[in-house]
């Protein structure tokens, strides 16, 4: 396989994995909630456990570890700004000179 074709295929697969991760996230958020109709008498419980299980099986078959964060937070030191950058230069005390 040529390098260009290989990279193109890897990019397609990465987009596919991203789409599945996004779908899993959306389904997880909405799983086991109840949707109420306008008349307050009709309601529908939403259960996406079967679909979530299928997505998990696909990840497992593909060998994708979903227990790790995709982009772990990197600890960056907070950038502190000098006081003059935020509030302007410090005020000079009045020396009482007239």
N, C-alpha and C positions, 0 to 999 in steps of 0.2 A: 504494500500500500504506500502510495506516495505521501510525503510529509504533509502537503497541503490538504489532501483528502482526509488524512488521519486527524489533523487539527480541526477540520470542519466537522467531522463526526464527533469528536470530543466536545466541541462547543454545543452541538445539538443535544448530546446526552446530558451535559451540564444544565442546559435550559429545561430539559425534561425533569431532571432531579429537582431543580428549583421550583418548577410548577407543582410537582408532587408534594414538596415540603410546604408550599404555600397552601395547597388544598388541604393537607393534613392539619395545618394550623387553623384554617378557617373552620373546618369540620369540628376540631377539638373545642374551639370557642363556643360553637353553637350546639354542641352535643348535650343532650338531656335538658334542654330548655323547653319551655312551653310557649307556643305562639297563640295569642288570643285574637279572636275575630272582632269585628266592629260591634256585634251585638252582645258581647260579654258572656254569651252562653256557649259559643263555640270556641273550642281550644284544641290544639294539636300538639302533643309532645313530639319533640324532634329527637330521633335516635339515630346516630350515625355510626354506631359501634361496628356494624358489619363493614361499612366502607373504610373505616379507620383500620380495621383488621386486614382488609385487602391491601391497603397501602403499606402497612407494616410488612406484610408478606412479600410484596414487591421489593421493598428495600432490603429485606433479608435475603431474597434470592439474588439480588444484585450485589450483595456484600457491602452495603452501605450502612455504616454505623450511625444510627440516629441518636445515640445516647450522648454524643459529644456535641458541643456547640460548633456551629459552622464557623463563626468568627468570634473566637474568645476575646473578651474585653482585655485590652492591654492596659496595664496600669500606667497611666501617664501622670506625671506630677502636675498639679494645677499650676497654671501660669499666673503668677501674681503680677499685677500692674503697679508700677509706682504710683503713689498718691497723686502726683502732679498730672499723670495721664488721665486720671478719672475726674478729679475735682479742680484741676488747674493748679498753678503754683501755690505753695503755701502762703498764707497771708503774713505780711511782715508786721510785727508789733509796732504800735504807735509809740514813738519815743518821747512824745511830748514836746517836740521841737516846733516852734512857731516862728 
